[in-house]
Amino acid sequence: MNTTSIDFQPFVDWDNSPFILFDPTGKILYLNNSAEILFGYVSKKELYDLALTYAPQNFGYKTTTVTLT
């Protein structure tokens, strides 16, 4: 099997959707430009709590839309 490594970081950086990668303690490991803008409106703790609440409970991914006020 031929595998090719692709650097997806530019795609994540240029995406309009916020992308935030937390470690298990809530420390931010990576975020894109859209996430930086989002942090102007909500706190890091609030986003971490939302991530834990809406994270998939099984392997895979889950997409959820939440209105932040």
GUDO-166486 format. One record per residue: residue number from 1; residue in three letters; x, y, z of N, C-alpha, C in turn. Coordinates in steps of 0.02 Angstrom, whole numbers, plus 50000, padded with zeros to 5 digits. Last residue first. Example, Ala and Ser with C-alpha at 12.3 -4.5 7.8 and 13.67 -1.06 7.14 Angstrom:
     n   res      nu      nv      nw     cau     cav     caw      cu      cv      cw
     2   SER   50642   49888   50354   50684   49947   50357   50645   50002   50394
     1   ALA   50660   49716   50390   50615   49775   50390   50660   49835   50390
This chain:
     n   res      nu      nv      nw     cau     cav     caw      cu      cv      cw
    69   THR   48793   51655   51153   48766   51722   51166   48805   51756   51220
    68   LEU   48810   51541   51022   48842   51570   51081   48814   51640   51091
    67   THR   48729   51402   50965   48728   51475   50963   48757   51501   51028
    66   VAL   48801   51262   50888   48780   51293   50951   48781   51368   50942
    65   THR   48795   51115   50799   48793   51187   50793   48765   51215   50858
    64   THR   48902   50976   50784   48847   51007   50820   48852   51083   50810
    63   THR   48964   50825   50730   48956   50895   50712   48894   50922   50747
    62   LYS   49084   50710   50778   49015   50731   50786   49012   50805   50770
    61   TYR   49184   50564   50741   49173   50636   50749   49099   50650   50755
    60   GLY   49264   50425   50820   49237   50459   50761   49230   50533   50774
    59   PHE   49219   50322   50955   49269   50340   50905   49234   50374   50845
    58   ASN   49098   50399   51066   49129   50342   51033   49180   50367   50983
    57   GLN   49051   50519   51105   49067   50472   51158   49101   50409   51131
    56   PRO   49101   50676   51038   49072   50609   51028   49095   50562   51084
    55   ALA   49069   50825   51133   49116   50779   51102   49083   50711   51092
    54   TYR   48992   50916   51202   48968   50894   51137   49016   50847   51101
    53   THR   49061   50936   51324   48990   50920   51324   48968   50889   51258
    52   LEU   49190   50971   51285   49179   50910   51324   49107   50888   51322
    51   ALA   49162   51091   51218   49195   51036   51182   49184   50970   51219
    50   LEU   49110   51168   51322   49068   51150   51265   49097   51091   51227
    49   ASP   49227   51181   51400   49168   51147   51428   49120   51125   51372
    48   TYR   49304   51255   51309   49326   51189   51331   49268   51149   51359
    47   LEU   49228   51372   51302   49236   51331   51242   49260   51260   51260
    46   GLU   49241   51417   51435   49174   51404   51406   49180   51359   51345
    45   LYS   49380   51434   51445   49346   51384   51487   49277   51367   51458
    44   LYS   49402   51541   51357   49432   51476   51343   49396   51421   51382
    43   SER   49252   51640   51326   49313   51622   51363   49338   51552   51343
    42   VAL   49203   51733   51179   49191   51685   51233   49257   51666   51266
    41   TYR   49250   51833   51093   49181   51834   51115   49165   51787   51173
    40   GLY   49377   51813   51054   49360   51882   51071   49289   51887   51099
    39   PHE   49381   51684   51013   49403   51698   51082   49393   51771   51102
    38   LEU   49349   51698   50878   49298   51673   50924   49317   51688   50997
    37   ILE   49473   51733   50826   49419   51782   50826   49365   51762   50876
    36   GLU   49539   51611   50842   49565   51671   50876   49512   51725   50879
    35   ALA   49465   51532   50756   49460   51520   50828   49487   51579   50867
    34   SER   49509   51580   50634   49439   51589   50652   49428   51578   50727
    33   ASN   49644   51536   50635   49628   51607   50637   49556   51620   50658
    32   ASN   49657   51391   50745   49663   51426   50682   49641   51499   50689
    31   LEU   49759   51315   50873   49697   51347   50851   49710   51384   50786
    30   TYR   49825   51197   50988   49825   51226   50921   49758   51260   50909
    29   LEU   49818   51175   51124   49877   51151   51088   49883   51182   51019
    28   ILE   49763   51244   51271   49757   51247   51199   49822   51226   51167
    27   LYS   49716   51146   51410   49766   51189   51380   49758   51186   51303
    26   GLY   49633   51053   51466   49603   51115   51442   49652   51164   51412
    25   THR   49687   50932   51496   49679   50978   51552   49648   51044   51531
    24   PRO   49699   50861   51375   49650   50839   51425   49639   50886   51484
    23   ASP   49715   50997   51254   49741   50937   51287   49690   50917   51341
    22   PHE   49622   51051   51108   49637   51054   51180   49674   50991   51202
    21   LEU   49615   51138   50964   49637   51073   50990   49659   51083   51062
    20   ILE   49495   51214   50864   49534   51219   50926   49551   51149   50949
    19   PHE   49436   51305   50734   49465   51240   50750   49510   51250   50810
    18   PRO   49297   51386   50659   49347   51384   50712   49371   51313   50725
    17   SER   49286   51395   50483   49260   51366   50545   49315   51366   50598
    16   ASN   49352   51435   50371   49313   51486   50406   49283   51460   50472
    15   ASP   49521   51383   50343   49450   51367   50350   49415   51422   50389
    14   TRP   49656   51403   50346   49617   51445   50300   49542   51432   50304
    13   ASP   49701   51307   50438   49714   51378   50450   49668   51422   50408
    12   VAL   49665   51188   50374   49635   51205   50439   49643   51279   50453
    11   PHE   49748   51195   50263   49676   51190   50254   49639   51209   50318
    10   PRO   49878   51199   50321   49852   51257   50284   49777   51255   50274
     9   GLN   49880   51066   50383   49879   51127   50423   49855   51188   50383
     8   PHE   49896   50948   50316   49829   50978   50315   49826   51045   50352
     7   ASP   50011   50877   50222   50008   50927   50275   49941   50964   50270
     6   ILE   50010   50706   50193   49987   50771   50170   49984   50818   50230
     5   SER   50098   50566   50144   50085   50611   50200   50067   50680   50172
     4   THR   50039   50424   50066   50069   50490   50056   50050   50533   50115
     3   THR   50067   50252   50040   50037   50306   50080   50076   50370   50068
     2   ASN   50030   50108   49956   50068   50170   49951   50032   50224   49992
     1   MET   50042   49941   50000   50000   50000   50000   50045   50062   50000
